[in-house]
Amino acid sequence: MKKFIQSTGSVLLLTIMAAAVILAGCGGGGGGGGSDDFSSGSSSGTGNVAILLADGPADDYDEIWLKVTKVLLLPADRNPNRSPVVIFESDEGQEFNLLELRDEDFLLTVKKRVPAGWYSKIRLEVKDIWSVGGPCDNFKLPSNRIDLNPRGDFEVRPGETLSIRLDIDANKSINLHEAGKSGKCIFRPVVFVEIDTIVAAQRCPRILIGEIKALLPDANAIEGFVLDLFGERGTIDVWLSENARQPTIIFGEEGIRVRPSELEPRQKVRVTGKINSNGDLIASVIIIGDVLNVKGTVVSSVNSDSVFPLLLESGQELVGDQVKVEVTNETLVLLGCDEEVSTDAIQRGKRARVVGKFDVNENVFRAIAVFLKSEEISGDLLRLERATGGANLVIKDEDGNEVEVFLPQQTPIYLQGDGEISLGLLNQLLLNCGPKKVQVAIDPEETEPTAQNVSVQQERLYGTVARIGENRVIQLQDLKLVRIQEGAKILLNTKRADIPVDFDAIEIGDELTLYGLGACDDLDVDFYAYIVLINESATD
């Protein structure tokens, strides 16, 4: 019998769902519970809940699609008379490509007037899941209802907005063995859940698409509008910025900047901005009308003809591997979603989202807005060198060049997905075992290459526990020694949900899936584990 941990007050949790659902995609604004008071110490009233989704890339897969039908909040035991609150609902279900969320959050919905009080679980209902590319065409869904179980209850407070961000790690979620005789692969989603009360405007989510339902506060003095989100995801109030230094920029259907008076009900618009403490969006850019929206990597900087080539990611609205993007005097170039920069910032290797229109006659994609992501350097980390105030990372990039990036002393290094890696352990692995693959985001505000964050590529190990030793070291049946790091996330897979447990829950004979860093013969162990999945047998 496994020993379960019971704990309270967790804000950040890792959970793995034993069926195929990853919280996802688009859906409808759903109902929400009546006016009963909670017996929880919270005053009566209502708050707001924003659901955001994120993910990283998945090895060997071009696309992973989900169809989500419902998201609910389940009340905590201290509120036994409260019914579940529907945050999102769609009868047909909304399709969602998980791998589009590599570097931006997707705002599924903002639900207002959620009864204040304590909740214990987030329930997801998923209709289907499939992929493009990779060894699995279809995935096994053991259940269409999945509960995310935080270690502790979370609270919706009157008059406040709670942000629930679900970061889905597709690499850890795909179990490649076939599901019985079905011929499908098991998909057990690994989801990092971050729950916070929004105090100040957060980072921008992915561009919102919808139709203007009504102007705010009225047609004579436009200060914003009610946006009806496409995909039956409900509505959100969008307000124009009151910051004179960073006013909201509005583009008309011809790609020319226009005044707020051009905004009208029933217009299709794309909006980017930040969510504030009221659960509203403060817009930085609004684009009216039908446009194309593509993502890719800049191949080279803007030339004398005001054109730069963009290498397209898979599954984009434009066909082909590459497109010529033209910038004009009207084109807005932003770093992130609200920092305006010049076209000089469009440099080789930067990732970009471009919104604009394709000119068939000129065979060029004319940009209305270019959203640049922070520059990244990917490659093999060869060594660490001491430096004043930190260390230098010496990286062999994807072009074979050695580059130096300064790592400030307080900048953490993480395993891809989860787990902070000590500089000492990383240096030991580099010296004894050779390079490690890394991805480094560069701080745009520094003149010299400086790391904003560092992610080390995870490695995976399977095995059956043969012996449990001291200092959190276990031996697998193939004689490999694994050290389970302090603070490692350890989860017991069940058919309906995966439950956080402690190290003592690991028993001889358990089948484990481990994520972390591989070592070598020169060290005391063969693997350092940051995430441990205790697997139960899969059934049809």
N, C-alpha and C positions, 0 to 999 in steps of 0.2 A: 504494500500500500504506500503510495507516495505521500510525502509530508508536504502539505501546502503551507505557504506563508500567508499570514493575514497581516496587512499593514494599512495605514491610513495616510491621507494627505499627499498622495503622489500627484505631481503636476505633469511629469514627463514619464511616459511608460512605453515599454516595448511589448507588443503582443503579437502573437501569430495566430492567424485564423486557420482552422483546420479544414475549411472548405474553401471554395474558390472565391471568395469575395474580397475584393479590395474595395474599400469604399471608393465610390467613384462618381462619376460623371454627371450628368446633368439631370435634373429632375424637377419636380414641381414643388412649389411652395406648399406645404401641407398644413393640416389643421393644427391645433394646439390645445390644449386642455382647458378646462373651465376656470372658475374663479375661486375654487376651494383654497383655503390657506394650508400651508405646510406646517406640520408640527416639528419644525427643525430649528427654531431659534431665528429664522429669517422672518422679516416682516412680510406681510402679504403684499402682493403686487406682481409685476411682471418685469422681465428683462429681455435681452436680445441674445441670439446665438448665431454666430457666423461659422459655417463649415468650409474649411479650406483643405485642398488636397495637394500633395507634392510627391515627387518620385525622382529617382536617378535612373541612369541607363541600365539596360539588361543585356548581358553578354549573349550573343548569338541570335537575338531577336530584333526585328525591325519595328514591330508594333505588337502591343498586347491590348486587346479590346475587352471592355466589360459592358454589361448592360445592367444598370442599377434601377431598381423600382421604388425603394423606400429607405429613409433614414429616420430612426426614432431615438429619443432619449428615454431610458427606463428609470423610474424613480428609485431612490434608495429605500432600504428596509424601514428607515425611520419615517417614511411617508407611505404607509401601506394602502391608503385609500386613493392614491393618485394614479390615474391611468397614464400609459405611455403617451409622450408628446411627439406628434409627427412633425419633423423638421422639413422633410422633403418627400414628395410622392409623385409618381408617374405611372399610370396604368400600363402603358406600352413599354416603359423602360427607356432609359437614355443611354446611347452608346458613347463610350469614352475611351480614347487611346491613352492608356496609362503612361506610355513612354514619352508623351509630349511634355511632361512636367519635369523635365530634367533640372531646370534652373528657375522655375517660376511657380508660384502657387496658383491653383485654380479655385476661384470662389464658386463653390457649388450653389450656395444660397445664404441669405441672411433672414432668419426667422425672428420676427418681432412678436412681442406680447407672449413670450414663453413664461409659464407660471414660475415664480421665484421659488427657490428651495434646492434641496439636495437630490442629485441624480447619481446612479451607480454604473450605468452601462450605456454604450452607444450601439444600437442594433442596426444592422444593414441587411437589406434584402436584395439579392442579385439574381438576375434571370439567366445570364449566359456569360461565357468568357471564351475568347479564342485569340489566336495569334497569327502574325504574318512573319515568315522566316523562322529559323530555329528548328530544333529537333522535334518539337511538339506542335501539331496543328490544332489539336483540341485538348481541353483540360477537363479533368474530372471534378465535378461539383458535388461533394458529399452532402451538402445541405444548401438551401437557398436562403437560410437565415443565419447570420453570424453575429455574435455578441462580442464587442470589444470590452474587456474587463480591466479597468484601471485598478491599481493597487488600493486606491482609496476613493471615496465619493468626491464628486465635484459639485460646485454650487453655482446656480444662476441667481444673481442678486438683483433686487429691484432697481430699475433705472440704469443698469449697466449692461455692457455687451461682452459676452464670453466668446473668445475665439477658440475653436476646436480645430487643430491642424493635424491632418493625418498624412504622415510621410511614409509612403509605401516603398519598400525595398524589393524590387522585382527579382534581383539577383538571388536573394535569400529565399524567395517565395516559390521557386520552381523546383519541384521534386521530380526528377527525371524518370523514376521507375514507373512502369505502367500500373494503372489502377485495375488490378484483377484481370478479368477477361474483356474489359471494355475497350482496350486499345488506346485509352487516353492517359495522359500524364496527370499526376497529382499537382494541384496548385494550392500551396498553403501560404497565404499572404503574410508577410512580416510587415507590421505597421507600427511606426513610432508615433505615439499620440502626444501632442503638446497642447495643454489647456491653459489659457491665460485670460485674464481680464484685460480688455483693451483700455489703456489709459491715454496714450497718445496715438496718433495716426501710425499704422504699421506700414511695412514695406508693400509695394504695389503688387497686387495679384495679376494674373494674366488678363489681357485685354477683355473687357466685357462686351458682349454683343446683344443687342436687343432693340426694342421699339419704344419711342417716347410715348408714354401713356397719358401724361398730363404735365403741364408746366408748373413750376413752383416760384413764388406763391400764387401768381396769376399771370395772365398773358400780357399785362401792362408793365410789369417790372420783373423780368426774368432773372431769377437767381439760381435756378436749377430745374430739375425735372424728375418725374417718376419714371424709372426705366423698367420696362417689362422684359425680363431676361429670356432669351431664346432657350428652348428646351424645357418649358414648363417649370422654371426654377423660381418663380415668384417675382416680386418686384424689389427694387432698391432705390432709395432717394439719392439722387446725384446732385451735388451742389457745386456751383462755380467757386473758384478760389477767391478768397478775400485778401490774399497776400499780393500786394502791388508788385513785389519783386519776382513773384512766380505766378502770374495770372494764368487762368485756364486759356489754352489756345484752341480755337475751334476752326476746323476746316470744312468748307462746303463741298458739294458733290464734284466740283471741278478741281478740287485739290488746292483751292485758294483760301487763305485765312479770311474768316468772316466774323461778324459781330454776333452776340448772343441773340439778337432779334431774329436771326435766321433759323433758330430752333423752333420746331413746330411739332404738335402732336402727330403721331403715326409715322414719323420719320424713323428709318433704320439708322442706328448709330453704333459706333464703336467707341468705348470709353476706357481710359486708363487713369488710375489715381490711387489714393490710399483710403482705407477704412478708418473711420474715427470712432470715438467712444460711444457715439449714438447709434452705431451700426449703419451709418450712411457713408457714401463715397465722396471724397473731395477730389474733383476731376482735375487732372493736369492737361489732358488732351482729349478732345472730342472730334470724331470724324463722322460726317454725315454722308449717308448713301452707301452704295455697293462698292466695295473695294476688295482687293486681294490681300492676303495676310500670310507671309511666308517666313520661314526660319532657315538660317544657314550660317556658314562661316565665311568671313571676308577673305577673298583670295589675294587681293592686292589693294592698295590705297586708291583714292579717287584720282583719275588721270586728267589730262588737259581738256578732255571732252566732257568732264563732269560725270564720268561713268566709273563704276567699280564692279568687278565680277563677284558674285555670291555663289558659293558651293552649297547647294540645297540639301537639307536633311530629307530623309525618306518620308513619303506620305504627305507631300506638300501640295498646295493648290495649283502650282505650276508644274508642268511636265518637263522632265529633263534633269540632268545632273547639276547644271550651272545656268545662271541667268545674268544678263547685264543689267545693272541697276543704275538709273540716272538720277542725280540729285539736281534740284533747281534752286533758285533764290527763295522759293516758298518752302522747300523741304526743311522739316524740323528734325534735328539730330539730338537725341537724348541719351545720356548715360543713365541706365536704370529707367525710371519712369518720369523723373521730373528735374533732372539736372541738364540744362541745355548746354551743348558743346558745339564746336565748329566741325566742319567736314574733315578737318585734319585728324580728328579722333577716329575716323574710319580707317583702321590699319589692319594689315594682314594678320590672320589668326583670331581676330575678335569675332565672337558670336553675335549675331544680329537678328532681330525681327524687323521686317520691312513691310509697311502698309502702303499700298499704292495701286496704280492701274497699269495694265500692260498695253503698250502701244504696238499693235500688230504691224502697222506699216513700217515703223522704225525698228521693230524687233527689240524693244527695250522695255524694262519694267520701271516706270516713272514713280519715284518714291514721294509719298506725302510725308511720311514720318519714318525715321530709322531709330530703332531702340537698340542701343548697344549694351552688351553684357560686359562685365569686367573681364579683362584679358586673363587667359589661363595658359599655363605651361604644363604640358604633360610629357612624361618620359620616365627614364630610369634615374632614381636618386642614387648617385654614385658614392657620395660621402658628405659628412658634416664637418665644417671647419669653424673653430671658435672665432668670434668677432665681438667687438665692443657693443654691449647692449643686446647680444643675442648670438646667432650663428648664421653662417652662410650655407645654403643648400647648393650643392653642385649637382646639376641635373643634365643628363644627356637627353636632349629633346627628340621629338619624333623625326626631325631632319638630320639627326646625328651630331648636332652641335652641342658643345658643353656650355651651359649658361649658369650664372651665379645669381641666386635670389637670397636677399637678406631676410632672415626669420627673426623678428623682434622677440625679446625674451618672454613676453606674456602671451604670445600667439600659440594656441594649442595645436597639436597634431592629432588628427582623428583617423581611425580606421574607416574606410569607406562604408557609410551606413551608421556606424555607432562605435563608441569606445575610444577614449582618449589614450594615446600612446605616449609613454614617457620618452623624452629625448635620449635618456641613457640607454633604454632598451633598443630604440631604433638605431642608435650609433653602434651598439654591440652587434646587432644583426648585420649591419652594413660591413663592419670590420671583419666579422667571422664568416658570413654567409653570402655576401655579395649584394648587388643592387636590389632595390625595391621599387616597384612602379608607383608613381605618385601623380597627383593632379594638384596644381598650386594656383589659386586665384590671386591675381596681382592687385595691389592697392592702387587705384587710379589717382589718388591724391599725392603719391610719392614720386619724386623725380627719378630715383633709382629703383630697379625692380625689387619690390618689397612684398612679402607674402601677407595676404589678408586672411587666408586660411589654407591649410594643407590637409589633403586627404590621401591616405595610403591605401592602395588597392587591397581588398580583402582576399584571403585564400580560404579554401574550403577543405574539410577533412571529414571522412565518415569512419565510424568504427564502433565496436562493441566493447563495453567496459569489462576488463579482466581483473583489475585490481584498483583499489582506491588507497593512495598513499598519503603522506603528510604534506603540509604546505600547499594544499589544493592541487596536488599532482595526481593524475590518474594514468593507468596503463591500459592500452587497448589490446585486443587479442593479437594484433599483428606486432605487438611489442613496442609500438610507438608510445612515447611519454608525452602527455599533454598537461600544461599548467593552466588551470582556470584562473584568469586574472581576477584580482579583487575588483568588485563592482561589475563583473560580467553579468550579462542578462541571461538567465537560465529559465527556460520555459518547457513545460510539459504539454506536448501535443495531445489534444483530445479531439473527438470527431466534431464537436460543435465550437470549441474555442480552445485557445492555448493559455495556460495559467502560469503566471510568474511563480517560481519556486526558488528555494535557496540551494546552496551547494550540497547540503545533507540529503536532498531529494534524489541525488544521483546514486544508483545502486548497481552492483555487479550484474552484468547481463543486459543492461540498458543499451539500446542502439542510439547512438548520438550523431547529430550533424553539427559540426563545429565550424565557426568562422573566426578567423584571426590572422596570425602571421606565422608562416613556416620558419623553422630554425634549421640547424644542420648538425653534423656530427661533432663539431667543435664545442657545442653548448650542452647543458645538462638535460634539456628537453628537446623534443622534436617539433613542438607546436605551442604557441601562446594563444589561448582561446578567449575571445571577448564576447561571443554569443554562443550559447549552447542550447540545442534543441533536443529534448528527450522524446524520441519518436515512438508512437504507438503504431501497431500494424494498420496499414491502409486496407479498407474494405470497399467492395463495390457499392 
